[in-house]
Amino acid sequence: MPGPARRCRRPRSDSMAGPRTRSPIRTGLSFRAGMLTNVGEAAHRDVYEDDEVHLDVSVAKTVTDRLTLSAQLNGLTARQELR
């Protein structure tokens, strides 16, 4: 008859020590390729949109159980469009 089951333990390294928590910094990146948005009566009246890249960053820090500070930076790669 086999003996009691034994648990296998993984070796613990310093990089895995402590509780695992999510990073308080979040980033978002989106890309849209250039496109034709309007067709005019002649080719020189067509309207094209350039490529767009948007980068957003948000940070949150819990100070106490009832207080969390946060900051959100949207459109970091935005550029002014010329018309």
N, C-alpha and C positions, 0 to 999 in steps of 0.2 A: 504494500500500500504506500503511495507516495506521501511525502511529508507535506507540511503546510506551504502554501504558495509564498514566495518571497518577492518583495517589490524590487524592481531595478531602479537604481538611482543614477541620474545623469551627473557627470562631474560638473561642478559649478565653477564658472570662471568669473573674474571680476566684472566683465562686461555684462553679465547677466544678473549681477547682484542687485538687490533692491526691487521695489515694485515697478512694473512696466506701466508707464503712463504715456498718453498721447501728447504729441508736441503742441505747444500753445500757438504755433505759427502755422497758418494755412496759406497756400498759394493756389492760384488758378490761372491757367493760360489757355487762351482760345485763339484760333487762327481761321481766317476766312480768305480764300483766294479772290483775286480781282474778278469782276464780272461786268457784263453789259447790263445796265439797268433800264435804259430807255433807248428806243430806236427812233431817230428823227427822220425828217423827209429826205435828208441827204446824209452821207456818211459823216461829214464834219459836225453834224448835229447830234450824233449818237452820244449817249452819256455812259461813261465807264466809271466804275468804282475801283480804287486801288486795293491791294492786299491789306488786310487789317490784322494786327496782332494786339491782343489785350492781355495785360498782366494785372492781377489783383492780389493783394496780400491782406490778411487779417491776423491780428494778434489778440489773445485773451489771457488775462492773468487773474486767477482767483486770489483775492487778498484775505477774505474771511469767508465763512459759510454763507454770509448774506451780502457780500460785496465782491463783484467781479468787474475789473476794468478791461475795456476792449477798445481796439482801434481798427479801422478798416480803411485801406488805401486802394481805391479803384481806379482803373484806367491809367496805370503808371506809364504805359507805352503810348498813350493817346497823343495824337498830333493834330494841330489845327488844319482843317481842310480849307483849301482855297477854292472859291467858286468864281 
